[in-house]
Amino acid sequence: MVEPIRWGILATGGIASTFVEDLALLDDCRVTAVASRSAERAAAFAKKYDIPHALDSVQALAASDEVDIVYVATPHSHHYLPTLRLLEAGKHVLCEKAFAYNAAQARTMFDVAREHQRFLMEAMWTRCNPAIREMRRAIKEGMIGEVVSVNGNFSFGGGDLPPSHRLRNPELAGGALLDLGVYPVTLAHLALGVPESVSAVAVMDEVTGVDAQTAITLKYPKAVAQLSCSYRGGPGNEVVIAGTEGRIELRDYAYRPSGYTLVRYDGPSREFEAPYVGHGYVHEALEVHRALRQGRLESTLVPPQSTIEVMEILDEVRAQIGLRYPGETHPKQS
Ligand SMILES: NC(=O)c1ccc[n+]([C@@H]2O[C@H](COP(=O)([O-])OP(=O)(O)OC[C@H]3O[C@@H](n4cnc5c(N)ncnc54)[C@H](OP(=O)(O)O)[C@@H]3O)[C@@H](O)[C@H]2O)c1
């Protein structure tokens, strides 16, 4: 019988709950602690999910002997410093997207993880999704020929979100780009790698000043990615990756697909099914468990370099659309 991996959870918001529900589907781990800014919220969360330790700070979680790895589920603005404190205290960390404000912070986070010999991974669940993994294999095997384009959108009508909501609030590193745009950029990076140039335009939130709607073009030597994100309405959540011989259409919610359609220009289309488990977060948890059990400090499905390269693209977009967060002099500085 293997020792269960002991998870700590930082924050008690929406995604923290969803992730804990998915961890409950796995039999080789336990959630042993939750930490919140508020002792009451930690206690309520612990009671709801039957978690033995409710803590009232990052420091208490970092000091806990009951935890091997912490899932950081705070807003983007509160990823960097808590992750550093947890790594320094000897915890492994799975940190939500957008991983940090910028690539400079992301590099520091991975440097500190290496220095302390701890595992650190961006919680980019899309890269761990079974259909996406299968799609990567199909692309690698040439099923659509040479990739020529990625078209990806992530948008919804968020007209009723209050200005304080993390999507709109600059103090929480809000904006469509870091929250939503990170997904189509990640899929373009997954299919095509680092672009030779980036261009972007945005419509800014009239009240809070963050980007409400952003369009991005990534230019590669022999391909183009056209991506968009928005919380003021838009085309939805589709992604199509096209090549010289065919294209892949990601179904349903493209960032957690349950399969895809392979369209060959010279023949019939084929449907591939690759269902996800639970809410879809089980697969990133399994990737963490595999790495920890094998003594690896880096994920192979979400490697540090891909996180940093995606953050570099987001930095360049922010530089072009003029989006700086409080305290930042430039998106490319930490
Ligand atoms: N992978 C995914 O599919 C996915 C989905 C949704 C969100 N996310 C990411 O997960 C992170 C959290 O998103 P969420 O939807 O869970 O947000 P949320 O519902 O607003 O919860 C965020 C939690 O962070 C804690 N927090 C700490 N400092 C905070 C501050 N200054 N202001 C507000 N909250 C603070 C709060 O918990 P306490 O009050 O207990 O401290 C709060 O409940 C974001 O980075 C987001 O991009 C990922």
The ligand as an SDF file (V2000), in Angstrom:
LIG
                    3D

 48 52  0  0  0  0  0  0  0  0999 V2000
   -8.0250   25.9180  -13.9100 N   0  0  0  0  0  0  0  0  0  0  0  0
   -9.2510   26.3910  -14.0200 C   0  0  0  0  0  0  0  0  0  0  0  0
  -10.0930   25.8600  -14.7230 O   0  0  0  0  0  0  0  0  0  0  0  0
   -9.6130   27.6100  -13.2560 C   0  0  0  0  0  0  0  0  0  0  0  0
  -10.9690   27.9390  -13.1000 C   0  0  0  0  0  0  0  0  0  0  0  0
  -11.2800   29.0580  -12.3380 C   0  0  0  0  0  0  0  0  0  0  0  0
  -10.2670   29.8110  -11.7730 C   0  0  0  0  0  0  0  0  0  0  0  0
   -8.9630   29.4650  -11.9620 N   0  0  0  0  0  0  0  0  0  0  0  0
   -7.8770   30.2520  -11.3660 C   0  0  0  0  0  0  0  0  0  0  0  0
   -7.9030   30.0470   -9.9590 O   0  0  0  0  0  0  0  0  0  0  0  0
   -7.6510   31.2530   -9.2630 C   0  0  0  0  0  0  0  0  0  0  0  0
   -8.8180   31.5130   -8.3160 C   0  0  0  0  0  0  0  0  0  0  0  0
  -10.0170   31.5890   -9.0710 O   0  0  0  0  0  0  0  0  0  0  0  0
  -11.4690   31.3640   -8.3940 P   0  0  0  0  0  0  0  0  0  0  0  0
  -12.4380   31.3270   -9.5210 O   0  0  0  0  0  0  0  0  0  0  0  0
  -11.4370   30.2460   -7.4310 O   0  0  0  0  0  0  0  0  0  0  0  0
  -11.6220   32.7430   -7.6200 O   0  0  0  0  0  0  0  0  0  0  0  0
  -12.5660   33.0660   -6.3730 P   0  0  0  0  0  0  0  0  0  0  0  0
  -13.7730   32.2060   -6.3970 O   0  0  0  0  0  0  0  0  0  0  0  0
  -12.7030   34.5380   -6.3530 O   0  0  0  0  0  0  0  0  0  0  0  0
  -11.6900   32.5850   -5.1340 O   0  0  0  0  0  0  0  0  0  0  0  0
  -10.4130   33.0870   -4.8900 C   0  0  0  0  0  0  0  0  0  0  0  0
  -10.0680   32.8270   -3.4260 C   0  0  0  0  0  0  0  0  0  0  0  0
   -8.7510   33.3240   -3.2020 O   0  0  0  0  0  0  0  0  0  0  0  0
   -8.6370   33.7690   -1.8580 C   0  0  0  0  0  0  0  0  0  0  0  0
   -7.9930   35.0870   -1.8230 N   0  0  0  0  0  0  0  0  0  0  0  0
   -6.7950   35.3500   -1.2730 C   0  0  0  0  0  0  0  0  0  0  0  0
   -6.4850   36.6490   -1.3930 N   0  0  0  0  0  0  0  0  0  0  0  0
   -7.5220   37.2090   -2.0160 C   0  0  0  0  0  0  0  0  0  0  0  0
   -7.8140   38.5640   -2.3710 C   0  0  0  0  0  0  0  0  0  0  0  0
   -6.9590   39.5600   -2.1240 N   0  0  0  0  0  0  0  0  0  0  0  0
   -8.9820   38.8110   -2.9870 N   0  0  0  0  0  0  0  0  0  0  0  0
   -9.8480   37.8090   -3.2550 C   0  0  0  0  0  0  0  0  0  0  0  0
   -9.6170   36.4970   -2.9170 N   0  0  0  0  0  0  0  0  0  0  0  0
   -8.4700   36.2340   -2.3000 C   0  0  0  0  0  0  0  0  0  0  0  0
  -10.0410   33.8020   -1.2910 C   0  0  0  0  0  0  0  0  0  0  0  0
  -10.1090   32.7340   -0.3630 O   0  0  0  0  0  0  0  0  0  0  0  0
  -10.0390   33.0730    1.1930 P   0  0  0  0  0  0  0  0  0  0  0  0
  -11.0400   34.1540    1.3940 O   0  0  0  0  0  0  0  0  0  0  0  0
  -10.3960   31.7920    1.8080 O   0  0  0  0  0  0  0  0  0  0  0  0
   -8.6370   33.5020    1.4950 O   0  0  0  0  0  0  0  0  0  0  0  0
  -10.9670   33.5350   -2.4350 C   0  0  0  0  0  0  0  0  0  0  0  0
  -12.0600   32.7370   -2.0830 O   0  0  0  0  0  0  0  0  0  0  0  0
   -7.4110   32.3120  -10.3310 C   0  0  0  0  0  0  0  0  0  0  0  0
   -6.0400   32.4810  -10.5520 O   0  0  0  0  0  0  0  0  0  0  0  0
   -8.0860   31.7470  -11.5750 C   0  0  0  0  0  0  0  0  0  0  0  0
   -7.4690   32.1330  -12.7860 O   0  0  0  0  0  0  0  0  0  0  0  0
   -8.6370   28.3710  -12.6800 C   0  0  0  0  0  0  0  0  0  0  0  0
  1  2  1  0
  2  3  2  0
  2  4  1  0
  4  5  1  0
  4 48  2  0
  5  6  2  0
  6  7  1  0
  7  8  2  0
  8  9  1  0
  8 48  1  0
  9 10  1  0
  9 46  1  0
 10 11  1  0
 11 12  1  0
 11 44  1  0
 12 13  1  0
 13 14  1  0
 14 15  2  0
 14 16  1  0
 14 17  1  0
 17 18  1  0
 18 19  2  0
 18 20  1  0
 18 21  1  0
 21 22  1  0
 22 23  1  0
 23 24  1  0
 23 42  1  0
 24 25  1  0
 25 26  1  0
 25 36  1  0
 26 27  1  0
 26 35  1  0
 27 28  2  0
 28 29  1  0
 29 30  1  0
 29 35  2  0
 30 31  1  0
 30 32  2  0
 32 33  1  0
 33 34  2  0
 34 35  1  0
 36 37  1  0
 36 42  1  0
 37 38  1  0
 38 39  2  0
 38 40  1  0
 38 41  1  0
 42 43  1  0
 44 45  1  0
 44 46  1  0
 46 47  1  0
M  CHG  2   8   1  16  -1
M  END
$$$$
